């Protein structure tokens, strides 16, 4: 049986900052006044985002 102690490296922090968009943006869909999150990089809110179909293996 191996009696060698385990070693770990300390977590210092994240390597880079989270990307954010400009605050106060609104959905660009017609007649929608939803304010977008700074973490939403899209032009549209969740309701008006176009459906993306996942790629499937053949």
N, C-alpha and C positions, 0 to 999 in steps of 0.2 A: 504494500500500500504506500502511496506517495504522501509524505508528511510535509512537503514544501508548502509554505503559506502563499496564499493568493495575493497578488498586488494589483492595485487599481490606480488610475490617474484621476486627479481631481477635475471636476467640470468647472471651467473658468468662465464661460459665457458663450453666447451665440456668436458665430463668425461674422454675421452681417445683420444689418437692420431689416425689418420687414418692410416691403414695398407698400406704399400707400398712395392713394390718388388725392386729388384736391377735395377739400371738405366743402359741402354745400351744393354738390352736383345733383341734378334731378334726372329722372328717367326721360329719355328722348322720344319715347313712344307718344303718339298723339293723345292729348287729354289725360296724361298721367302726371301727377305732381309728386310722386314718391321721391323722397330724398335718399340718395344712394349712400351706402357706407363708404368710408375711406378705404376699406379693404376690398370693395367691389371694383374690379378693374374694367368691367363692362360698361356700355353706354345705357343698358337697360336694367330695370329691376328684375327680381326673380320671376314675377308674373309675366313679363313681356320678353324674357330671354328665349331665343329660338331653341327648339329641342335639338339636341345633338345625339345622334345615334352612335353607340359604341362600335368600334371595329370588332368583327368576329373572325376567328380563324376558319378557313374553308376546309 
